[in-house]
């Protein structure tokens, strides 16, 4: 009898130990750091900041980071795109590299920054504990051209000036290409970088808006600023050479000439194959999307599905092979179709739209 009881006690002890170990493994697994969950926090945070919903963004901070955060003046340089380029798991934390494209809403200025965002577990929740930003590229209007700064360099280089913009162009709305219209060249408008920093979307404006993409070749900067020269008469007779700065803009892909429209901003898709242009026609907002490589407009007719006399379109964000936008009724139009109003997703492979 005593032997049986001893055996039972041993079995019970073994089972108890096994159960305890199993529970420890389950707890460890439940508390294990998941990089995907941390990535969702980063994506959500950047989406809030892009929408300027700073209060929701701050809710994703750790208590320590929140203490260090102070309210700052609202800037006219807005985030219009972001792309997570790298994610690394370091112990019980994740570090994410994020390329952030910013553009000014009032002048010709664009910045490409890189964020380093650290995510940890605070209790049972994932929280952002640290954010470091470093400048990558900057472009800005100066005189009648756009200049380029690499990272923290003091020296800047010319990307494109008035002479690099075509004098005449077709509107994509002119399907038969019958009317070549004069391009405004005296004033640059909205600009923005792609995430690699080797392309710059530019526009010029004066009643109409010309849109193009400049391919940047930084190696041209080391070839000398005075590679191109012109001559003019000298007061003492003969001629004297005047140095002209060589731009680092290698070539220009012409996209469109929007008639009676002003571009508010432009931003590239995550794979940099497409460029969305948010523009204003009179007081109405609308969008157009172009293929970056050849400048063609995508095979999706926004105006057919959402007539400009009834609706406005506002870009939201890009996802993997998708673009999100919102359809808003015009205040002057009554009885707008409720099935159309709201948020939509466009598949950039099939070019089919779906309401979400």
N, C-alpha and C positions, 0 to 999 in steps of 0.2 A: 504493500500500500504506500509506504514511504517512498519507494522507488518511483511509483507512478506519479505521486505528487511532485517529486523532484523533477521528473521529466516534463510534467505540465508547466512547472515554473520556468524551466529552461526555455521551453517552446514559447511561452508568453513573453519572456524577456527578449528572445530573438525577434519575435513579431513586433514587439514594441520598439526595438531598436531600428528595425527595417522601416516601420511606419514613420519614426522620427526622422530618419535619414531622407525618406521620400518627401516628407513635409518640408525639410530644409531645402531639398533640391527644387521643389515647387516654388518655395518662397524666393529662392535665389533666381529662378527662371522668371518669376513675376517681376522681380526688381532689377533684372538685367537690363542694361542700356540698349535700346533699340534705335539704330541710326535712322530707320525709316520714319519712326514717330517724331524724332528730332527734326528731320527734314520737313515734315508737315508743319511744324511750328515755325520754321524759317520761312516757308512758303506763305503761310498765313500772315506772319508778321509783315513781310514785304508787300503783300497785297493790301493790308491795312494802311501802310505808310504811303503806298502809291495812290490810294484813294483819299489820303490826308485824314484818315480816321485815327488820329494819334492816340486817343484815349483807349481804344480797343488794342492798339499796338502795345501800349504800356502795360496792359494786363498780362502780357506774355513775358515781362521782365521778372527776374528774381527780386526778392525784397531788397537786396543790397544794391542792385543796379537802379531800382526805382528811386531809392534814396538819393542817388547821385544825379538823377535826371531833373532838369529844370526847364521851365517853359521859355521858349525862345520866340523872337518875332517870326511871323510867317514870311517865307521867301517866295519870290516870283520864279525861282528856278525849281521846277517840278520834276519828280521822278515819273517817267513815262514808260519805263520798261526795266525789267531785271531778269537775270539769268544765273542760276546756280551752276557754277563751273567745276566745283570740286567739293567733296565731302570726305572727312577723315574721322574715324572713331579713335579717340584718345582716352583710354581707360574708361571711366564712367562719364564721358562727355563726348560731344561731337563738335567739330570745327568745320564751318562751311564758308567757302569762297563764293562771293556773289558779285557779279558785274552789274553795275547800276548806271543806267542811262538817264541823265538829267538834261532838261532843256528849259531855257527861259521863255516865259509867256509874253514878254514885253520887248525883247531885243534878240539880236543874233548872237546867241551864246549857248554852248553845249558842253557838258562835262561827262566824262566816263570815269567812274570811281570803282574801286574794289573794296567791298566790305569783307571783313573776317568776323563771322558771328559764331560765338561759342554757346552751345546748349548743354545744360546739365539737368539732373533730376533734383527737384526741390520737393521733398515729400514724395507723393505719388505722381506729381505733374512734371512735365518737361517745361523748362523755363530758359530764357535767354539771359546769360550771366555777363556777357561782354560783347561789345561791338567796336571794332576798329576799322577806320576808313582810310584809304590811301588813294591819292589822285593818280589816274593813269593817262588820260588825255584831256585836253581842253581846246575848244575852238571858239573864236569870238570875232565879231565884226570890227574892222578898223579901216577908216577912210572908206574906200569903195571895194573892199575885199574881206576875205575871211582868213584869219591867222590861226596858227596851230602851236600848241605848247605840249611837249612830251613830259609827263610826270611833273617833276619839280624844276625843270629847266628854266633859266631866266631868259635864254634866247628863244625867240619864236620864229616861225617860218610861214610864208604865204602859202595858203592852200589853193585859193582861186580868187581872181579879181574880175573886174568888169569885162576885160578882154577875153576871159575864159568862158563867158556866157554867150550862147548863140544869139544872134540879132533877131532872127525870126524862127518861129516854131509852129507846129500844128497843135490844135486841141484834139484830144482823143475823142471828143464828142463829134468832131468832123470826120465821119466815117469814110467819106470819099476823098479826104485830103484835098479839098478844093481851095481852102483859104489859109495861107501862111500869114500868121499875125506877128506883129512886132512884139518882141519880148522886153519886159521892163528890166533894165540893167543898172539903174542908178541906186537901187536900195535892196539890200538883202533882208530876208525875213527869218522865219523859223529855221533852225538847223538841229541835227541830232546825229550822234555816232551810232555805228553798229557795235556789237559787243567785243569784237576783236580790235576795234579802233582803227581799222584800215579803210573804212568807208565813212563818208559824211553825206547825209541827206541835206540838201540845200534848197532854198527857194528865194526868188526875187519877187518884189511886189510893187505894183503901182496900178491899182484898179484890178488888173489881172495878176495871177500868180503863176510863175514858171517854176516847175519842180524838176530836180535832177539829183543824181547820186555821183559824188566825186570819189574816185578810187585814189587813195593816198599812197604814195611811195616815199617813205621817209629817207631812203637812200639818196634821193635827189638833192637833199639838203646839203650833203657833203661834197657835192660837185661844184660848189661855189655859188655865191649869190649873184655874181655878175656874168653868168653864162650867156645871157641874152643882152644885146646892146643896141642902142639906136643912136643916130647922130643928128645934130642940129647946128645951124650956123653959129659961128663964134663971133663975138663983137670985134675981134681983131682979124676977121677974115678966116676962110677955111671952115673947118667944122670941128666940133669936140664931141667925144663919145660920152653918152649918158648911160650909166649902168642901170639895168632893169632886173629886179629880183626874179629869180626863176622859181615858179611855184612848185610845191611838192604834190599837187594834184596831178595825177598821171593822165587821167581821162575822165570824161563826163558822160554818164548814161542819162539821156533825156527821157523823162517820164511823161510830162503833160504840161499843158498850158490851161489853167482853170480860168474861165472868163467870168469877170465880175465876182470873184471869190477871193477870200483871204485865208491863208493857211494858219491854223492855230498852233499845231505841232505835228510832228511825224515820228514814228518809231518802227524799229525793225522787229520781225518775228524772231523766235528763239533760234531757229536754224539759219536766220539771216537771208532766207530766200524771198521774203516778202516785206513790203513797206506799206504801212497804213498811213494815210494822210487824213487828219481831222481838219476840216475847213468850215468856214462860215460863208454862206451866201445870203446877203442882206442880214437878217437876224437869225437865220436858221442854220443849225449845225448838221453836217453830213460827213460821210467818209467815202474814201476810195482806196482800193488796195492794188498794188502793182507788184509785178515780178521784178526782183532786183537785177537779175542777170541781163535781161533784155529790155526792160522798161514797159513790157506789155501789161495792160490791165487784166486782172484775173477774170476767168470766164464765169462770173456770177453777177447778175444784173440787180444791184441793190434797188435802183429806181423803179424797176418793174415790180418787185415784191413790196417795196415801201415807197410809194409815190411821194416826191418831194413836196407836193402841194398839201399832203396830209400828215406826213411824219418827219421827224428828225432822227438822225442816227448818231449815237455817241459810242466811241470805242471804249472798251473796258480793259481788256488785257489779252495777251497771247498765252496759249498753253502749248503742249507738244502737238504739233500738226493741227492746231485749232486756233480760232480767234473768237473772242467773246465781245459782244456789243449789245447795246440797249436801244430799243425802238421807243420813241417818245412821241405822243400825239402833239400836233401843233395846237396852241391854245385857241386859235381862230377857227379851228375845224370842230364841228359838232358831230356827234354820233360816230366817232372813230371805231374801227373794228377792235373790240377788246382782245380777240384771239391773236392779234398781231402785236399789240403793245406789250412790252416786257423785255426780258433778257433772252438773247439768242446765242447759239454756238454755230460757227461755220467750220466745217471740215475742210482743211486746206489741201487734202488729197483728192477728195471727190467733189469739192465745191458745192456741198449740199448743206443747207441751213436747218437747224432744229431749235425749237423753243425749249428753254430749260426753266 
